[in-house]
Amino acid sequence: MGRGRAKAKQTKVARELKYGGPQTDFDRLQAELSGQPAVVYVEEVTAEEDSEEDPYAKYYEDSEDEAAK
């Protein structure tokens, strides 16, 4: 006993996969099928953002010190 919840969950997941699939980007699909290059939007990285220090760098340094021991 106790299988009711598990089966209900599996049924819910199966329905989501069957009827609620991923959203299709029709503009990108049309560009791909017609042989045109797809438009990809990319954020520009400024020199200021690029030169920022890695906030996790202190963790890398600590692990290197421990490995040397």
PDB file of N, CA, C and O in Angstrom:
ATOM      1  N   MET A   1       0.842  -1.181   0.000  1.00  0.00           N
ATOM      2  CA  MET A   1       0.000   0.000   0.000  1.00  0.00           C
ATOM      3  C   MET A   1       0.888   1.246   0.000  1.00  0.00           C
ATOM      4  O   MET A   1       2.108   1.154   0.135  1.00  0.00           O
ATOM      5  N   GLY A   2       0.263   2.396  -0.152  1.00  0.00           N
ATOM      6  CA  GLY A   2       1.020   3.633  -0.173  1.00  0.00           C
ATOM      7  C   GLY A   2       1.566   3.987  -1.544  1.00  0.00           C
ATOM      8  O   GLY A   2       2.387   4.896  -1.670  1.00  0.00           O
ATOM      9  N   ARG A   3       1.123   3.286  -2.560  1.00  0.00           N
ATOM     10  CA  ARG A   3       1.614   3.537  -3.908  1.00  0.00           C
ATOM     11  C   ARG A   3       0.796   4.612  -4.617  1.00  0.00           C
ATOM     12  O   ARG A   3       1.186   5.048  -5.700  1.00  0.00           O
ATOM     13  N   GLY A   4      -0.302   5.046  -4.056  1.00  0.00           N
ATOM     14  CA  GLY A   4      -1.183   6.020  -4.699  1.00  0.00           C
ATOM     15  C   GLY A   4      -0.511   7.335  -5.015  1.00  0.00           C
ATOM     16  O   GLY A   4      -0.660   7.870  -6.114  1.00  0.00           O
ATOM     17  N   ARG A   5       0.233   7.862  -4.047  1.00  0.00           N
ATOM     18  CA  ARG A   5       0.911   9.146  -4.282  1.00  0.00           C
ATOM     19  C   ARG A   5       1.992   9.024  -5.343  1.00  0.00           C
ATOM     20  O   ARG A   5       2.132   9.898  -6.199  1.00  0.00           O
ATOM     21  N   ALA A   6       2.739   7.962  -5.288  1.00  0.00           N
ATOM     22  CA  ALA A   6       3.823   7.765  -6.256  1.00  0.00           C
ATOM     23  C   ALA A   6       3.260   7.638  -7.668  1.00  0.00           C
ATOM     24  O   ALA A   6       3.798   8.210  -8.616  1.00  0.00           O
ATOM     25  N   LYS A   7       2.184   6.890  -7.795  1.00  0.00           N
ATOM     26  CA  LYS A   7       1.574   6.722  -9.121  1.00  0.00           C
ATOM     27  C   LYS A   7       0.984   8.037  -9.612  1.00  0.00           C
ATOM     28  O   LYS A   7       1.084   8.358 -10.797  1.00  0.00           O
ATOM     29  N   ALA A   8       0.375   8.796  -8.718  1.00  0.00           N
ATOM     30  CA  ALA A   8      -0.189  10.089  -9.101  1.00  0.00           C
ATOM     31  C   ALA A   8       0.913  11.033  -9.579  1.00  0.00           C
ATOM     32  O   ALA A   8       0.726  11.773 -10.545  1.00  0.00           O
ATOM     33  N   LYS A   9       2.048  11.005  -8.908  1.00  0.00           N
ATOM     34  CA  LYS A   9       3.187  11.844  -9.303  1.00  0.00           C
ATOM     35  C   LYS A   9       3.702  11.438 -10.680  1.00  0.00           C
ATOM     36  O   LYS A   9       3.987  12.297 -11.514  1.00  0.00           O
ATOM     37  N   GLN A  10       3.821  10.141 -10.921  1.00  0.00           N
ATOM     38  CA  GLN A  10       4.279   9.667 -12.226  1.00  0.00           C
ATOM     39  C   GLN A  10       3.301  10.064 -13.323  1.00  0.00           C
ATOM     40  O   GLN A  10       3.717  10.444 -14.418  1.00  0.00           O
ATOM     41  N   THR A  11       2.009   9.980 -13.039  1.00  0.00           N
ATOM     42  CA  THR A  11       0.994  10.359 -14.017  1.00  0.00           C
ATOM     43  C   THR A  11       1.086  11.848 -14.324  1.00  0.00           C
ATOM     44  O   THR A  11       0.982  12.256 -15.481  1.00  0.00           O
ATOM     45  N   LYS A  12       1.282  12.658 -13.287  1.00  0.00           N
ATOM     46  CA  LYS A  12       1.400  14.106 -13.472  1.00  0.00           C
ATOM     47  C   LYS A  12       2.609  14.444 -14.343  1.00  0.00           C
ATOM     48  O   LYS A  12       2.507  15.253 -15.265  1.00  0.00           O
ATOM     49  N   VAL A  13       3.747  13.827 -14.053  1.00  0.00           N
ATOM     50  CA  VAL A  13       4.967  14.082 -14.821  1.00  0.00           C
ATOM     51  C   VAL A  13       4.787  13.639 -16.269  1.00  0.00           C
ATOM     52  O   VAL A  13       5.213  14.336 -17.189  1.00  0.00           O
ATOM     53  N   ALA A  14       4.164  12.496 -16.473  1.00  0.00           N
ATOM     54  CA  ALA A  14       3.944  11.999 -17.831  1.00  0.00           C
ATOM     55  C   ALA A  14       3.047  12.951 -18.620  1.00  0.00           C
ATOM     56  O   ALA A  14       3.302  13.209 -19.796  1.00  0.00           O
ATOM     57  N   ARG A  15       2.020  13.465 -17.994  1.00  0.00           N
ATOM     58  CA  ARG A  15       1.128  14.419 -18.684  1.00  0.00           C
ATOM     59  C   ARG A  15       1.860  15.704 -19.038  1.00  0.00           C
ATOM     60  O   ARG A  15       1.678  16.242 -20.130  1.00  0.00           O
ATOM     61  N   GLU A  16       2.692  16.202 -18.118  1.00  0.00           N
ATOM     62  CA  GLU A  16       3.462  17.421 -18.400  1.00  0.00           C
ATOM     63  C   GLU A  16       4.391  17.217 -19.587  1.00  0.00           C
ATOM     64  O   GLU A  16       4.536  18.104 -20.429  1.00  0.00           O
ATOM     65  N   LEU A  17       5.021  16.044 -19.654  1.00  0.00           N
ATOM     66  CA  LEU A  17       5.923  15.768 -20.771  1.00  0.00           C
ATOM     67  C   LEU A  17       5.167  15.628 -22.083  1.00  0.00           C
ATOM     68  O   LEU A  17       5.645  16.064 -23.130  1.00  0.00           O
ATOM     69  N   LYS A  18       3.991  15.022 -22.028  1.00  0.00           N
ATOM     70  CA  LYS A  18       3.225  14.769 -23.236  1.00  0.00           C
ATOM     71  C   LYS A  18       2.580  16.039 -23.789  1.00  0.00           C
ATOM     72  O   LYS A  18       2.633  16.289 -24.993  1.00  0.00           O
ATOM     73  N   TYR A  19       1.982  16.829 -22.923  1.00  0.00           N
ATOM     74  CA  TYR A  19       1.206  17.975 -23.387  1.00  0.00           C
ATOM     75  C   TYR A  19       1.880  19.320 -23.183  1.00  0.00           C
ATOM     76  O   TYR A  19       1.529  20.280 -23.868  1.00  0.00           O
ATOM     77  N   GLY A  20       2.812  19.423 -22.288  1.00  0.00           N
ATOM     78  CA  GLY A  20       3.436  20.713 -21.987  1.00  0.00           C
ATOM     79  C   GLY A  20       4.886  20.747 -22.358  1.00  0.00           C
ATOM     80  O   GLY A  20       5.716  21.168 -21.553  1.00  0.00           O
ATOM     81  N   GLY A  21       5.218  20.319 -23.548  1.00  0.00           N
ATOM     82  CA  GLY A  21       6.607  20.257 -23.979  1.00  0.00           C
ATOM     83  C   GLY A  21       7.256  21.621 -24.058  1.00  0.00           C
ATOM     84  O   GLY A  21       6.627  22.637 -23.764  1.00  0.00           O
ATOM     85  N   PRO A  22       8.506  21.641 -24.453  1.00  0.00           N
ATOM     86  CA  PRO A  22       9.235  22.907 -24.534  1.00  0.00           C
ATOM     87  C   PRO A  22       8.635  23.839 -25.585  1.00  0.00           C
ATOM     88  O   PRO A  22       8.066  23.393 -26.581  1.00  0.00           O
ATOM     89  N   GLN A  23       8.774  25.125 -25.341  1.00  0.00           N
ATOM     90  CA  GLN A  23       8.271  26.124 -26.269  1.00  0.00           C
ATOM     91  C   GLN A  23       9.197  26.212 -27.480  1.00  0.00           C
ATOM     92  O   GLN A  23      10.419  26.232 -27.333  1.00  0.00           O
ATOM     93  N   THR A  24       8.613  26.263 -28.666  1.00  0.00           N
ATOM     94  CA  THR A  24       9.378  26.293 -29.898  1.00  0.00           C
ATOM     95  C   THR A  24       9.610  27.733 -30.337  1.00  0.00           C
ATOM     96  O   THR A  24       8.681  28.540 -30.355  1.00  0.00           O
ATOM     97  N   ASP A  25      10.846  28.051 -30.689  1.00  0.00           N
ATOM     98  CA  ASP A  25      11.190  29.366 -31.225  1.00  0.00           C
ATOM     99  C   ASP A  25      11.061  29.284 -32.739  1.00  0.00           C
ATOM    100  O   ASP A  25      11.989  28.858 -33.427  1.00  0.00           O
ATOM    101  N   PHE A  26       9.911  29.692 -33.250  1.00  0.00           N
ATOM    102  CA  PHE A  26       9.622  29.527 -34.671  1.00  0.00           C
ATOM    103  C   PHE A  26      10.486  30.417 -35.555  1.00  0.00           C
ATOM    104  O   PHE A  26      10.800  30.032 -36.681  1.00  0.00           O
ATOM    105  N   ASP A  27      10.877  31.587 -35.082  1.00  0.00           N
ATOM    106  CA  ASP A  27      11.759  32.455 -35.870  1.00  0.00           C
ATOM    107  C   ASP A  27      13.119  31.797 -36.086  1.00  0.00           C
ATOM    108  O   ASP A  27      13.673  31.827 -37.184  1.00  0.00           O
ATOM    109  N   ARG A  28      13.633  31.214 -35.037  1.00  0.00           N
ATOM    110  CA  ARG A  28      14.927  30.545 -35.148  1.00  0.00           C
ATOM    111  C   ARG A  28      14.827  29.302 -36.041  1.00  0.00           C
ATOM    112  O   ARG A  28      15.737  29.018 -36.819  1.00  0.00           O
ATOM    113  N   LEU A  29      13.724  28.571 -35.924  1.00  0.00           N
ATOM    114  CA  LEU A  29      13.515  27.394 -36.757  1.00  0.00           C
ATOM    115  C   LEU A  29      13.422  27.779 -38.230  1.00  0.00           C
ATOM    116  O   LEU A  29      13.995  27.108 -39.089  1.00  0.00           O
ATOM    117  N   GLN A  30      12.701  28.858 -38.518  1.00  0.00           N
ATOM    118  CA  GLN A  30      12.564  29.312 -39.904  1.00  0.00           C
ATOM    119  C   GLN A  30      13.923  29.718 -40.473  1.00  0.00           C
ATOM    120  O   GLN A  30      14.238  29.402 -41.620  1.00  0.00           O
ATOM    121  N   ALA A  31      14.723  30.415 -39.673  1.00  0.00           N
ATOM    122  CA  ALA A  31      16.046  30.825 -40.132  1.00  0.00           C
ATOM    123  C   ALA A  31      16.928  29.606 -40.406  1.00  0.00           C
ATOM    124  O   ALA A  31      17.682  29.585 -41.379  1.00  0.00           O
ATOM    125  N   GLU A  32      16.830  28.604 -39.551  1.00  0.00           N
ATOM    126  CA  GLU A  32      17.634  27.398 -39.730  1.00  0.00           C
ATOM    127  C   GLU A  32      17.225  26.636 -40.982  1.00  0.00           C
ATOM    128  O   GLU A  32      18.082  26.166 -41.730  1.00  0.00           O
ATOM    129  N   LEU A  33      15.931  26.510 -41.213  1.00  0.00           N
ATOM    130  CA  LEU A  33      15.455  25.761 -42.370  1.00  0.00           C
ATOM    131  C   LEU A  33      15.714  26.489 -43.686  1.00  0.00           C
ATOM    132  O   LEU A  33      15.896  25.853 -44.724  1.00  0.00           O
ATOM    133  N   SER A  34      15.732  27.818 -43.645  1.00  0.00           N
ATOM    134  CA  SER A  34      15.968  28.576 -44.871  1.00  0.00           C
ATOM    135  C   SER A  34      17.453  28.773 -45.150  1.00  0.00           C
ATOM    136  O   SER A  34      17.813  29.312 -46.196  1.00  0.00           O
ATOM    137  N   GLY A  35      18.314  28.349 -44.243  1.00  0.00           N
ATOM    138  CA  GLY A  35      19.753  28.461 -44.458  1.00  0.00           C
ATOM    139  C   GLY A  35      20.312  29.809 -44.073  1.00  0.00           C
ATOM    140  O   GLY A  35      21.484  30.082 -44.330  1.00  0.00           O
ATOM    141  N   GLN A  36      19.511  30.658 -43.467  1.00  0.00           N
ATOM    142  CA  GLN A  36      19.988  31.965 -43.029  1.00  0.00           C
ATOM    143  C   GLN A  36      20.625  31.828 -41.648  1.00  0.00           C
ATOM    144  O   GLN A  36      20.210  30.985 -40.853  1.00  0.00           O
ATOM    145  N   PRO A  37      21.616  32.640 -41.367  1.00  0.00           N
ATOM    146  CA  PRO A  37      22.218  32.568 -40.028  1.00  0.00           C
ATOM    147  C   PRO A  37      21.212  33.043 -38.980  1.00  0.00           C
ATOM    148  O   PRO A  37      20.507  34.031 -39.182  1.00  0.00           O
ATOM    149  N   ALA A  38      21.159  32.341 -37.884  1.00  0.00           N
ATOM    150  CA  ALA A  38      20.248  32.708 -36.805  1.00  0.00           C
ATOM    151  C   ALA A  38      20.813  33.911 -36.055  1.00  0.00           C
ATOM    152  O   ALA A  38      22.027  34.037 -35.898  1.00  0.00           O
ATOM    153  N   VAL A  39      19.946  34.777 -35.603  1.00  0.00           N
ATOM    154  CA  VAL A  39      20.351  35.945 -34.846  1.00  0.00           C
ATOM    155  C   VAL A  39      20.514  35.529 -33.394  1.00  0.00           C
ATOM    156  O   VAL A  39      19.590  35.004 -32.773  1.00  0.00           O
ATOM    157  N   VAL A  40      21.710  35.774 -32.864  1.00  0.00           N
ATOM    158  CA  VAL A  40      21.996  35.439 -31.478  1.00  0.00           C
ATOM    159  C   VAL A  40      22.347  36.731 -30.760  1.00  0.00           C
ATOM    160  O   VAL A  40      23.258  37.452 -31.167  1.00  0.00           O
ATOM    161  N   TYR A  41      21.625  37.013 -29.701  1.00  0.00           N
ATOM    162  CA  TYR A  41      21.866  38.231 -28.935  1.00  0.00           C
ATOM    163  C   TYR A  41      22.886  37.946 -27.854  1.00  0.00           C
ATOM    164  O   TYR A  41      22.732  37.019 -27.059  1.00  0.00           O
ATOM    165  N   VAL A  42      23.948  38.771 -27.835  1.00  0.00           N
ATOM    166  CA  VAL A  42      25.039  38.583 -26.890  1.00  0.00           C
ATOM    167  C   VAL A  42      25.253  39.890 -26.153  1.00  0.00           C
ATOM    168  O   VAL A  42      25.286  40.957 -26.767  1.00  0.00           O
ATOM    169  N   GLU A  43      25.399  39.812 -24.833  1.00  0.00           N
ATOM    170  CA  GLU A  43      25.678  41.004 -24.048  1.00  0.00           C
ATOM    171  C   GLU A  43      27.143  41.387 -24.207  1.00  0.00           C
ATOM    172  O   GLU A  43      28.030  40.534 -24.238  1.00  0.00           O
ATOM    173  N   GLU A  44      27.371  42.684 -24.305  1.00  0.00           N
ATOM    174  CA  GLU A  44      28.746  43.148 -24.382  1.00  0.00           C
ATOM    175  C   GLU A  44      29.349  43.179 -22.986  1.00  0.00           C
ATOM    176  O   GLU A  44      28.676  43.541 -22.020  1.00  0.00           O
ATOM    177  N   VAL A  45      30.611  42.801 -22.882  1.00  0.00           N
ATOM    178  CA  VAL A  45      31.315  42.835 -21.613  1.00  0.00           C
ATOM    179  C   VAL A  45      32.252  44.027 -21.650  1.00  0.00           C
ATOM    180  O   VAL A  45      33.111  44.128 -22.526  1.00  0.00           O
ATOM    181  N   THR A  46      32.083  44.920 -20.704  1.00  0.00           N
ATOM    182  CA  THR A  46      32.941  46.094 -20.660  1.00  0.00           C
ATOM    183  C   THR A  46      34.271  45.718 -20.019  1.00  0.00           C
ATOM    184  O   THR A  46      34.383  44.688 -19.353  1.00  0.00           O
ATOM    185  N   ALA A  47      35.271  46.559 -20.226  1.00  0.00           N
ATOM    186  CA  ALA A  47      36.594  46.301 -19.668  1.00  0.00           C
ATOM    187  C   ALA A  47      36.529  46.298 -18.141  1.00  0.00           C
ATOM    188  O   ALA A  47      37.269  45.567 -17.483  1.00  0.00           O
ATOM    189  N   GLU A  48      35.638  47.122 -17.584  1.00  0.00           N
ATOM    190  CA  GLU A  48      35.505  47.193 -16.130  1.00  0.00           C
ATOM    191  C   GLU A  48      34.979  45.869 -15.567  1.00  0.00           C
ATOM    192  O   GLU A  48      35.479  45.376 -14.556  1.00  0.00           O
ATOM    193  N   GLU A  49      33.979  45.304 -16.221  1.00  0.00           N
ATOM    194  CA  GLU A  49      33.416  44.031 -15.764  1.00  0.00           C
ATOM    195  C   GLU A  49      34.419  42.901 -15.941  1.00  0.00           C
ATOM    196  O   GLU A  49      34.487  41.983 -15.123  1.00  0.00           O
ATOM    197  N   ASP A  50      35.193  42.975 -17.013  1.00  0.00           N
ATOM    198  CA  ASP A  50      36.154  41.921 -17.318  1.00  0.00           C
ATOM    199  C   ASP A  50      37.304  41.908 -16.313  1.00  0.00           C
ATOM    200  O   ASP A  50      37.861  40.848 -16.026  1.00  0.00           O
ATOM    201  N   SER A  51      37.662  43.070 -15.779  1.00  0.00           N
ATOM    202  CA  SER A  51      38.808  43.146 -14.883  1.00  0.00           C
ATOM    203  C   SER A  51      38.442  42.917 -13.420  1.00  0.00           C
ATOM    204  O   SER A  51      39.316  42.973 -12.555  1.00  0.00           O
ATOM    205  N   GLU A  52      37.170  42.661 -13.128  1.00  0.00           N
ATOM    206  CA  GLU A  52      36.769  42.435 -11.746  1.00  0.00           C
ATOM    207  C   GLU A  52      37.441  41.179 -11.204  1.00  0.00           C
ATOM    208  O   GLU A  52      37.661  40.206 -11.925  1.00  0.00           O
ATOM    209  N   GLU A  53      37.755  41.228  -9.933  1.00  0.00           N
ATOM    210  CA  GLU A  53      38.425  40.099  -9.296  1.00  0.00           C
ATOM    211  C   GLU A  53      37.423  38.968  -9.062  1.00  0.00           C
ATOM    212  O   GLU A  53      36.250  39.210  -8.779  1.00  0.00           O
ATOM    213  N   ASP A  54      37.893  37.764  -9.181  1.00  0.00           N
ATOM    214  CA  ASP A  54      37.061  36.582  -8.964  1.00  0.00           C
ATOM    215  C   ASP A  54      36.714  36.486  -7.487  1.00  0.00           C
ATOM    216  O   ASP A  54      37.618  36.402  -6.656  1.00  0.00           O
ATOM    217  N   PRO A  55      35.425  36.497  -7.132  1.00  0.00           N
ATOM    218  CA  PRO A  55      35.061  36.447  -5.717  1.00  0.00           C
ATOM    219  C   PRO A  55      35.383  35.102  -5.066  1.00  0.00           C
ATOM    220  O   PRO A  55      35.390  35.003  -3.839  1.00  0.00           O
ATOM    221  N   TYR A  56      35.646  34.083  -5.850  1.00  0.00           N
ATOM    222  CA  TYR A  56      35.941  32.761  -5.312  1.00  0.00           C
ATOM    223  C   TYR A  56      37.434  32.443  -5.312  1.00  0.00           C
ATOM    224  O   TYR A  56      37.835  31.328  -4.978  1.00  0.00           O
ATOM    225  N   ALA A  57      38.242  33.409  -5.682  1.00  0.00           N
ATOM    226  CA  ALA A  57      39.682  33.173  -5.779  1.00  0.00           C
ATOM    227  C   ALA A  57      40.283  32.750  -4.446  1.00  0.00           C
ATOM    228  O   ALA A  57      41.207  31.938  -4.414  1.00  0.00           O
ATOM    229  N   LYS A  58      39.769  33.291  -3.346  1.00  0.00           N
ATOM    230  CA  LYS A  58      40.338  32.932  -2.050  1.00  0.00           C
ATOM    231  C   LYS A  58      40.162  31.447  -1.742  1.00  0.00           C
ATOM    232  O   LYS A  58      40.977  30.863  -1.028  1.00  0.00           O
ATOM    233  N   TYR A  59      39.115  30.837  -2.269  1.00  0.00           N
ATOM    234  CA  TYR A  59      38.896  29.419  -2.032  1.00  0.00           C
ATOM    235  C   TYR A  59      39.879  28.566  -2.831  1.00  0.00           C
ATOM    236  O   TYR A  59      40.304  27.507  -2.369  1.00  0.00           O
ATOM    237  N   TYR A  60      40.236  29.020  -4.016  1.00  0.00           N
ATOM    238  CA  TYR A  60      41.197  28.283  -4.829  1.00  0.00           C
ATOM    239  C   TYR A  60      42.572  28.315  -4.189  1.00  0.00           C
ATOM    240  O   TYR A  60      43.277  27.305  -4.177  1.00  0.00           O
ATOM    241  N   GLU A  61      42.960  29.466  -3.656  1.00  0.00           N
ATOM    242  CA  GLU A  61      44.268  29.595  -3.037  1.00  0.00           C
ATOM    243  C   GLU A  61      44.383  28.691  -1.815  1.00  0.00           C
ATOM    244  O   GLU A  61      45.423  28.066  -1.605  1.00  0.00           O
ATOM    245  N   ASP A  62      43.333  28.616  -1.011  1.00  0.00           N
ATOM    246  CA  ASP A  62      43.356  27.774   0.182  1.00  0.00           C
ATOM    247  C   ASP A  62      43.520  26.302  -0.180  1.00  0.00           C
ATOM    248  O   ASP A  62      44.275  25.582   0.473  1.00  0.00           O
ATOM    249  N   SER A  63      42.824  25.858  -1.205  1.00  0.00           N
ATOM    250  CA  SER A  63      42.901  24.452  -1.563  1.00  0.00           C
ATOM    251  C   SER A  63      44.282  24.094  -2.133  1.00  0.00           C
ATOM    252  O   SER A  63      44.737  22.961  -1.976  1.00  0.00           O
ATOM    253  N   GLU A  64      44.944  25.042  -2.785  1.00  0.00           N
ATOM    254  CA  GLU A  64      46.289  24.779  -3.301  1.00  0.00           C
ATOM    255  C   GLU A  64      47.284  24.641  -2.153  1.00  0.00           C
ATOM    256  O   GLU A  64      48.188  23.808  -2.208  1.00  0.00           O
ATOM    257  N   ASP A  65      47.115  25.468  -1.104  1.00  0.00           N
ATOM    258  CA  ASP A  65      48.006  25.396   0.049  1.00  0.00           C
ATOM    259  C   ASP A  65      47.859  24.054   0.758  1.00  0.00           C
ATOM    260  O   ASP A  65      48.852  23.466   1.186  1.00  0.00           O
ATOM    261  N   GLU A  66      46.640  23.574   0.882  1.00  0.00           N
ATOM    262  CA  GLU A  66      46.397  22.298   1.558  1.00  0.00           C
ATOM    263  C   GLU A  66      46.963  21.132   0.740  1.00  0.00           C
ATOM    264  O   GLU A  66      47.454  20.158   1.311  1.00  0.00           O
ATOM    265  N   ALA A  67      46.898  21.224  -0.587  1.00  0.00           N
ATOM    266  CA  ALA A  67      47.390  20.154  -1.446  1.00  0.00           C
ATOM    267  C   ALA A  67      48.930  20.056  -1.369  1.00  0.00           C
ATOM    268  O   ALA A  67      49.486  18.974  -1.557  1.00  0.00           O
ATOM    269  N   ALA A  68      49.608  21.164  -1.099  1.00  0.00           N
ATOM    270  CA  ALA A  68      51.061  21.183  -1.042  1.00  0.00           C
ATOM    271  C   ALA A  68      51.587  20.535   0.224  1.00  0.00           C
ATOM    272  O   ALA A  68      52.750  20.136   0.279  1.00  0.00           O
ATOM    273  N   LYS A  69      50.734  20.423   1.255  1.00  0.00           N
ATOM    274  CA  LYS A  69      51.191  19.863   2.553  1.00  0.00           C
ATOM    275  C   LYS A  69      51.400  18.387   2.498  1.00  0.00           C
ATOM    276  O   LYS A  69      51.779  17.780   3.498  1.00  0.00           O
TER     277      LYS A  69
END
